[in-house]
């Protein structure tokens, strides 16, 4: 198969599905990037957490690496896996007058998606690093969300250049 072949409608649909997944991630950010009540603790540990964290409703951990799952960095089965390569192949479908702008947005998407995945990884280690803690994880995770929002905007622009419909946001649990 020719690597530069025009993408099939099924391949282009991956961009639409991927965009829906990114929208879902942003809409359900806290639920997706947190894991609550999954730790098994002794009564003593539970009392210490209540005392130090002021809680009592069970402990929550941030799960920033989940962000990578929604951007195609965890599975070859993900619709956005290597999406930038598909986007470059799809350039031949773009109005020639808009080609330079399209390729510029594709490059910005690739850079921002890579940066988002790296920021999610960095966030996942925020507590383990010297001077780290839950606040450091939260800070990096907030930066990750801002990067994800920018990634989503570039992806939406790419759908526009390709005249691909923005599908309704995904629902249910992903």
C-alpha positions, -999 to +999 in steps of 0.1 A: +000+000+000+012+035-009+021+054+024+009+086+008-024+072-004-055+093+002-070+083+035-102+063+033-134+075+049-129+050+077-095+064+084-108+100+084-136+089+108-108+082+133-101+119+135-138+125+142-139+098+169-107+110+184-121+145+186-152+131+204-129+114+229-109+145+236-142+164+241-153+137+265-120+139+284-124+177+288-161+174+298-153+147+324-118+159+334-120+155+372-137+121+370-112+108+345-081+122+360-089+111+396-093+078+413-111+078+445-117+052+472-096+026+456-069+024+482-070-003+508-061+012+541-059+002+577-080+020+602-049+038+615-040+050+580-075+062+574-074+082+607-041+097+597-055+108+563-085+124+580-062+143+603-037+154+577-059+160+547-091+170+565-111+145+546-129+114+556-147+105+524-119+083+513-087+093+496-084+104+460-053+101+438-048+119+406-044+097+375-028+121+349-016+093+326-053+087+317-049+119+295-025+100+273-051+073+266-074+099+251-048+115+229-036+082+212-004+077+232-013+045+250-027+021+224-023+015+186-061+009+187-068+045+197-084+066+170-057+093+175-028+069+174-003+086+150-030+110+140-005+135+127+007+110+100-030+106+089-034+143+089-004+148+066-018+121+042-051+139+042-035+172+031-044+163-005-081+166+004-076+202+015-084+232-007-050+241-023-055+277-012-056+266+024-029+239+023-002+260+039-025+270+068-036+234+072-001+220+074+007+247+099-022+236+121-012+200+118+023+208+130+009+228+159-015+199+168+014+175+168+036+197+190+007+204+214-004+168+216+032+157+223+035+185+249+002+174+265+013+138+268+047+149+283+030+172+308+006+143+318+037+121+324+054+149+344+023+153+365+022+116+373+056+120+390+048+153+408+044+136+442+075+114+440+099+141+430+119+161+457+098+190+469+068+172+453+034+166+467-002+165+458-002+202+451+026+197+425+005+170+408-025+193+408-005+222+394+009+201+366-025+185+359-040+220+355-013+228+330-021+195+313-057+205+310-048+238+294-026+219+269-055+195+262-079+224+255-054+238+230-049+203+214-087+201+211-089+234+193-063+224+168-080+191+162-113+209+156-096+232+131-082+202+112-117+187+110-128+220+095-101+220+069-111+185+059-148+192+059-154+165+084-185+169+106-179+174+143-197+144+159-219+149+190-199+145+222-195+109+233-215+098+263-213+069+287-182+058+305-149+055+286 
